[in-house]
Amino acid sequence: MKTEIDPSRMLRARPVQPGANGVLDDAAIASWRERGFAFVSGLFGGELMRRLFEEAAEMIAPPGSDEAETKRGFGGNLVFPSTISGLNEVTLHPNLLGAVTELLGTRIQDVRLTQSDLWPKYGRADARGALDNQDQRIHVDFPNHTLVHPAPWESPEAVEMIVYLCDIDGCGGPTAVVPREGSDDPAYRWPIVDTPGVGELDYLNDKESAETFFAERRPGLAEWRRSLYERERYVDFRRGDVLFYRHDTWHRGTPMIPGALRLVHNLTFRRAECEWISTLHKGWSWSAYSRGKFFERLLADASLDQRAVLGFPQPGSSYWNDATIAAVEARHGPFGMDMTPYREALAEV
């Protein structure tokens, strides 16, 4: 059942206002680094958002079907790289890549993509057990993204984001976030481990199931977690809005309008050196065997920056020499890949 939310706790997206860095203004960057999230609009064109929604909707199982609850965007065409052209365009969109580098304070050559998938979610009036995702428990995302624990707050390692492909009025289900309020905020006490699925704590996704578990076994922790829910703010999203957040940001999904479809695009980018942050999907090059060679063509047409986030060696990399340039040209040249930048960089050595 859709939850009634106090309008004063709703967050409206801030229009993108390019700052000195090029895409995001200082306020958005500061909000992500200090409060744990930035909620913006206008990063993408409306036509791209409409096309992506329509392309994806044709491949999503209808509500009530056996497939609807399992086809959540972690396989097939709903994962990058995809035959859904809009999914690929959003994943490698220059504005998105620029925003990521600004938030992390690094160069695009030092960023890697680790997640890009579409997640269709249908509203239901009933809960279906402890793992249900209709009314999620408050949580952080790092446990299934990294082998370790996020670095101290001042040294963020990755940017997560949700790109909303529909309007809240038609589906409900706003994402809830808990804004961090300074370095001594009790909600963000260190280490951040008081969440289901970490250590010996059972993994539970449903809010009622999770909080009942804590109330019965960890009453002190249950009271502290109750304070997180009391501080929630909710994103009042429209198609094309983007919520940038972090692996250590408290957040959750909330109940939707029964029968309604909410479609979002989830993405994560990490610092290249943070190899302990996992790639959630099978390797990008696996798609090279797909019919139509769509990934080969995508890679050949990509800019140097777009190739960089996929792990393709940049001009000047130690990988390149006369032999490897010729070999890669033999593989990708038929699709139009221009090897000139790699040859020129080699000639300068």
LUMRO-916973 format. One line per field, with one value per residue (C-alpha): residue number from 0; residue in one letter; chain; z, y, x. Coordinates in nm, 2 decimals, decimal comma. Layout:
REM residues N
i <- c(NUM:...)
aa <- c(a:...)
ch <- c(A:...)
zz <- c(Z:...)
yy <- c(Y:...)
xx <- c(X:...)
//
This chain:
REM residues 349
i <- c(0:1:2:3:4:5:6:7:8:9:10:11:12:13:14:15:16:17:18:19:20:21:22:23:24:25:26:27:28:29:30:31:32:33:34:35:36:37:38:39:40:41:42:43:44:45:46:47:48:49:50:51:52:53:54:55:56:57:58:59:60:61:62:63:64:65:66:67:68:69:70:71:72:73:74:75:76:77:78:79:80:81:82:83:84:85:86:87:88:89:90:91:92:93:94:95:96:97:98:99:100:101:102:103:104:105:106:107:108:109:110:111:112:113:114:115:116:117:118:119:120:121:122:123:124:125:126:127:128:129:130:131:132:133:134:135:136:137:138:139:140:141:142:143:144:145:146:147:148:149:150:151:152:153:154:155:156:157:158:159:160:161:162:163:164:165:166:167:168:169:170:171:172:173:174:175:176:177:178:179:180:181:182:183:184:185:186:187:188:189:190:191:192:193:194:195:196:197:198:199:200:201:202:203:204:205:206:207:208:209:210:211:212:213:214:215:216:217:218:219:220:221:222:223:224:225:226:227:228:229:230:231:232:233:234:235:236:237:238:239:240:241:242:243:244:245:246:247:248:249:250:251:252:253:254:255:256:257:258:259:260:261:262:263:264:265:266:267:268:269:270:271:272:273:274:275:276:277:278:279:280:281:282:283:284:285:286:287:288:289:290:291:292:293:294:295:296:297:298:299:300:301:302:303:304:305:306:307:308:309:310:311:312:313:314:315:316:317:318:319:320:321:322:323:324:325:326:327:328:329:330:331:332:333:334:335:336:337:338:339:340:341:342:343:344:345:346:347:348)
aa <- c(m:k:t:e:i:d:p:s:r:m:l:r:a:r:p:v:q:p:g:a:n:g:v:l:d:d:a:a:i:a:s:w:r:e:r:g:f:a:f:v:s:g:l:f:g:g:e:l:m:r:r:l:f:e:e:a:a:e:m:i:a:p:p:g:s:d:e:a:e:t:k:r:g:f:g:g:n:l:v:f:p:s:t:i:s:g:l:n:e:v:t:l:h:p:n:l:l:g:a:v:t:e:l:l:g:t:r:i:q:d:v:r:l:t:q:s:d:l:w:p:k:y:g:r:a:d:a:r:g:a:l:d:n:q:d:q:r:i:h:v:d:f:p:n:h:t:l:v:h:p:a:p:w:e:s:p:e:a:v:e:m:i:v:y:l:c:d:i:d:g:c:g:g:p:t:a:v:v:p:r:e:g:s:d:d:p:a:y:r:w:p:i:v:d:t:p:g:v:g:e:l:d:y:l:n:d:k:e:s:a:e:t:f:f:a:e:r:r:p:g:l:a:e:w:r:r:s:l:y:e:r:e:r:y:v:d:f:r:r:g:d:v:l:f:y:r:h:d:t:w:h:r:g:t:p:m:i:p:g:a:l:r:l:v:h:n:l:t:f:r:r:a:e:c:e:w:i:s:t:l:h:k:g:w:s:w:s:a:y:s:r:g:k:f:f:e:r:l:l:a:d:a:s:l:d:q:r:a:v:l:g:f:p:q:p:g:s:s:y:w:n:d:a:t:i:a:a:v:e:a:r:h:g:p:f:g:m:d:m:t:p:y:r:e:a:l:a:e:v)
ch <- c(A:A:A:A:A:A:A:A:A:A:A:A:A:A:A:A:A:A:A:A:A:A:A:A:A:A:A:A:A:A:A:A:A:A:A:A:A:A:A:A:A:A:A:A:A:A:A:A:A:A:A:A:A:A:A:A:A:A:A:A:A:A:A:A:A:A:A:A:A:A:A:A:A:A:A:A:A:A:A:A:A:A:A:A:A:A:A:A:A:A:A:A:A:A:A:A:A:A:A:A:A:A:A:A:A:A:A:A:A:A:A:A:A:A:A:A:A:A:A:A:A:A:A:A:A:A:A:A:A:A:A:A:A:A:A:A:A:A:A:A:A:A:A:A:A:A:A:A:A:A:A:A:A:A:A:A:A:A:A:A:A:A:A:A:A:A:A:A:A:A:A:A:A:A:A:A:A:A:A:A:A:A:A:A:A:A:A:A:A:A:A:A:A:A:A:A:A:A:A:A:A:A:A:A:A:A:A:A:A:A:A:A:A:A:A:A:A:A:A:A:A:A:A:A:A:A:A:A:A:A:A:A:A:A:A:A:A:A:A:A:A:A:A:A:A:A:A:A:A:A:A:A:A:A:A:A:A:A:A:A:A:A:A:A:A:A:A:A:A:A:A:A:A:A:A:A:A:A:A:A:A:A:A:A:A:A:A:A:A:A:A:A:A:A:A:A:A:A:A:A:A:A:A:A:A:A:A:A:A:A:A:A:A:A:A:A:A:A:A:A:A:A:A:A:A:A:A:A:A:A:A:A:A:A:A:A:A:A:A:A:A:A:A:A:A:A:A:A:A)
zz <- c(0,00:-0,09:0,21:0,29:0,33:0,49:0,20:0,41:0,40:0,02:-0,18:-0,52:-0,77:-0,83:-1,19:-1,32:-1,31:-1,45:-1,22:-1,26:-1,31:-1,60:-1,51:-1,14:-0,94:-0,61:-0,40:-0,56:-0,52:-0,16:-0,09:-0,22:-0,03:0,30:0,32:0,12:-0,18:-0,45:-0,63:-0,97:-1,29:-1,64:-1,68:-1,98:-2,27:-2,24:-2,58:-2,46:-2,13:-2,32:-2,57:-2,31:-2,12:-2,43:-2,55:-2,21:-2,14:-2,44:-2,28:-1,93:-1,81:-1,72:-1,35:-1,21:-1,45:-1,32:-1,47:-1,33:-0,99:-1,11:-1,42:-1,22:-1,45:-1,36:-1,69:-2,06:-2,24:-1,92:-1,83:-2,01:-2,28:-2,43:-2,76:-2,59:-2,73:-2,47:-2,19:-2,35:-2,42:-2,06:-1,93:-2,13:-2,15:-2,13:-1,87:-1,65:-1,68:-1,61:-1,30:-1,17:-1,20:-1,03:-0,73:-0,70:-0,77:-1,03:-1,40:-1,62:-1,70:-1,33:-1,32:-1,39:-1,45:-1,22:-1,25:-1,51:-1,52:-1,55:-1,26:-1,32:-1,00:-0,98:-0,68:-0,48:-0,18:-0,01:0,13:0,03:0,31:0,46:0,13:-0,03:-0,17:-0,17:0,17:0,22:0,54:0,59:0,46:0,30:-0,03:0,03:0,15:-0,20:-0,38:-0,20:-0,04:0,25:0,41:0,26:0,34:0,59:0,48:0,35:0,10:-0,11:-0,35:-0,57:-0,69:-0,71:-0,89:-0,97:-1,29:-1,27:-1,60:-1,49:-1,27:-0,91:-0,97:-1,18:-0,95:-0,61:-0,43:-0,37:-0,25:0,11:0,22:0,56:0,52:0,71:0,94:1,01:1,12:1,46:1,32:1,53:1,22:1,05:1,35:1,25:1,14:0,94:1,01:1,18:0,88:0,78:0,59:0,75:0,98:1,17:1,10:0,88:0,54:0,55:0,29:0,41:0,67:0,91:0,90:0,96:1,24:1,41:1,40:1,56:1,82:1,93:1,93:1,94:2,12:2,16:1,80:1,70:1,89:1,71:1,37:1,45:1,46:1,10:0,98:1,17:0,97:0,63:0,34:0,01:-0,35:-0,54:-0,87:-1,23:-1,55:-1,60:-1,24:-1,09:-0,73:-0,68:-0,35:-0,19:-0,07:0,28:0,25:0,45:0,21:0,11:-0,14:-0,02:-0,12:-0,46:-0,60:-0,64:-1,01:-1,11:-1,28:-1,16:-1,39:-1,30:-1,42:-1,16:-1,21:-1,01:-1,09:-0,88:-0,86:-1,08:-0,80:-0,58:-0,71:-0,40:-0,53:-0,75:-1,10:-1,05:-1,40:-1,62:-1,81:-2,08:-2,35:-2,30:-2,53:-2,82:-2,91:-2,94:-3,28:-3,47:-3,30:-3,12:-2,85:-3,11:-3,28:-2,96:-2,86:-3,20:-3,19:-2,83:-2,73:-2,54:-2,22:-2,27:-2,34:-2,03:-1,79:-1,94:-1,88:-2,23:-2,22:-2,29:-2,53:-2,35:-2,16:-2,12:-2,30:-2,63:-2,87:-3,25:-3,22:-2,99:-3,19:-3,51:-3,34:-3,19:-3,52:-3,68:-3,43:-3,41:-3,73:-3,93:-3,71:-3,76:-3,46:-3,52:-3,38:-3,45:-3,09:-2,98:-3,25:-3,19:-2,81:-2,89:-3,12:-2,85:-2,61)
yy <- c(0,00:0,34:0,53:0,88:1,12:1,45:1,70:1,89:1,59:1,57:1,68:1,84:1,80:2,10:2,20:2,13:2,45:2,40:2,52:2,58:2,21:2,19:1,99:2,02:2,33:2,36:2,32:1,98:1,85:1,97:1,80:1,47:1,49:1,62:1,50:1,18:1,26:1,51:1,52:1,70:1,74:1,83:1,61:1,43:1,54:1,45:1,27:1,03:0,96:0,90:0,67:0,46:0,41:0,30:0,07:-0,09:-0,12:-0,35:-0,60:-0,60:-0,87:-0,75:-0,74:-1,07:-1,29:-1,55:-1,35:-1,01:-1,06:-1,21:-1,00:-0,71:-0,58:-0,81:-1,01:-1,00:-0,67:-0,48:-0,47:-0,27:-0,33:-0,38:-0,38:-0,11:0,19:0,43:0,22:0,24:0,62:0,70:0,48:0,66:1,00:1,29:1,48:1,17:1,10:1,46:1,46:1,15:1,29:1,61:1,43:1,21:1,49:1,29:1,24:1,03:0,81:0,72:0,60:0,26:0,15:-0,13:-0,13:-0,03:-0,20:-0,12:-0,21:-0,25:-0,26:-0,31:-0,18:-0,44:-0,41:-0,72:-0,81:-1,14:-1,24:-1,12:-1,07:-0,86:-0,52:-0,32:-0,15:-0,19:-0,17:0,12:0,02:0,11:-0,05:-0,13:-0,50:-0,63:-0,39:-0,41:-0,68:-0,45:-0,14:0,21:0,43:0,72:0,96:1,23:0,98:0,85:0,56:0,54:0,72:0,54:0,68:0,62:0,77:0,79:0,70:0,79:1,04:0,98:1,08:0,77:0,52:0,65:0,48:0,77:0,67:0,77:0,91:1,01:1,33:1,32:1,62:1,67:1,46:1,37:1,27:0,96:0,82:0,78:0,64:0,44:0,16:0,15:-0,21:-0,20:-0,31:-0,65:-0,87:-0,74:-0,97:-1,22:-1,02:-1,20:-1,05:-0,92:-0,67:-0,61:-0,33:-0,49:-0,82:-0,65:-0,42:-0,70:-0,90:-0,62:-0,55:-0,92:-0,97:-0,63:-0,39:-0,12:-0,13:-0,13:0,20:0,36:0,23:0,38:0,72:0,67:0,63:0,95:1,15:1,02:1,26:1,15:1,24:1,39:1,25:1,33:1,15:1,23:1,33:1,17:1,08:1,06:0,89:0,68:0,33:0,46:0,66:0,53:0,49:0,26:0,20:0,28:0,13:0,21:0,25:-0,11:-0,22:0,07:0,03:0,22:0,20:0,33:0,30:0,21:0,29:0,28:0,41:0,36:0,50:0,29:0,20:0,06:-0,29:-0,42:-0,27:-0,54:-0,52:-0,65:-0,78:-1,02:-0,86:-0,61:-0,80:-1,10:-0,92:-0,93:-1,27:-1,13:-1,13:-0,80:-0,71:-0,42:-0,40:-0,40:-0,11:0,07:0,04:0,15:0,46:0,55:0,84:0,79:0,89:0,65:0,37:0,46:0,39:0,04:-0,04:0,00:0,11:0,48:0,63:0,62:0,31:0,05:-0,19:-0,02:-0,09:-0,14:-0,50:-0,44:-0,14:-0,35:-0,64:-0,43:-0,25:-0,59:-0,68:-0,34:-0,17:-0,33:-0,15:0,19:0,22:0,49:0,39:0,73:0,86:0,54:0,56:0,93:0,87:0,59:0,81:1,07:0,82)
xx <- c(0,00:0,13:0,26:0,13:0,42:0,44:0,49:0,74:0,97:0,97:1,28:1,25:1,53:1,76:1,79:2,14:2,34:2,69:2,96:3,32:3,38:3,14:2,83:2,72:2,73:2,92:2,60:2,52:2,88:2,89:2,55:2,68:3,01:2,87:2,51:2,54:2,33:2,25:1,91:1,92:1,71:1,81:2,11:1,96:1,74:1,37:1,37:1,64:1,45:1,12:1,29:1,46:1,14:0,95:1,23:1,26:0,89:0,85:1,09:0,95:0,72:0,36:0,25:0,13:0,33:0,57:0,85:0,76:0,91:1,24:1,32:1,46:1,72:2,01:2,03:1,97:1,88:1,82:2,19:2,47:2,58:2,24:2,05:1,84:2,03:1,90:2,05:2,39:2,35:2,27:2,55:2,81:2,65:2,91:2,70:2,68:3,05:3,13:2,92:3,08:3,43:3,32:3,18:3,48:3,72:3,92:3,98:3,75:4,06:4,06:3,69:3,54:3,18:3,07:2,69:2,43:2,09:1,73:1,51:1,13:0,93:0,55:0,35:0,16:-0,07:0,07:0,41:0,57:0,80:1,12:1,30:1,02:1,13:0,80:0,87:1,24:1,43:1,67:2,01:2,34:2,45:2,81:2,78:2,70:2,93:3,26:3,47:3,56:3,40:3,38:3,68:3,63:3,36:3,60:3,75:3,45:3,54:3,23:2,92:2,58:2,28:1,92:1,79:1,41:1,24:0,88:0,70:0,62:0,25:0,20:0,37:0,46:0,75:0,99:1,34:1,40:1,74:1,88:2,08:2,41:2,44:2,80:3,10:2,95:2,60:2,49:2,31:2,65:2,85:3,16:3,18:2,85:2,75:2,41:2,22:2,07:2,32:2,64:2,84:2,62:2,30:2,06:1,98:1,62:1,48:1,12:1,10:0,86:1,05:1,39:1,27:1,09:1,41:1,60:1,33:1,34:1,72:1,88:1,64:1,90:1,98:1,62:1,56:1,86:1,73:1,39:1,56:1,68:1,32:1,22:1,48:1,40:1,35:1,18:1,27:0,97:1,10:1,01:1,13:1,49:1,57:1,89:1,96:2,34:2,43:2,70:2,77:2,75:2,43:2,13:1,83:1,55:1,27:0,91:0,57:0,43:0,08:-0,06:-0,04:0,18:0,52:0,82:1,12:1,46:1,82:2,07:2,44:2,76:3,11:3,42:3,77:3,99:4,23:3,95:3,96:3,78:3,46:3,30:3,16:2,80:2,75:2,94:3,23:3,14:3,34:3,11:2,86:3,11:2,96:2,61:2,44:2,46:2,79:2,62:2,88:3,17:3,00:2,94:3,30:3,43:3,21:3,28:3,50:3,83:3,66:3,37:3,61:3,81:3,53:3,49:3,86:3,98:4,35:4,40:4,66:4,99:4,91:5,19:4,96:5,02:5,30:5,32:5,21:4,91:4,79:4,79:4,62:4,34:4,29:4,25:3,98:3,79:3,89:3,61:3,36:3,54:3,76:4,02:4,36:4,52:4,52:4,70:4,96:5,03:5,07:5,32:5,52:5,56:5,72)
//
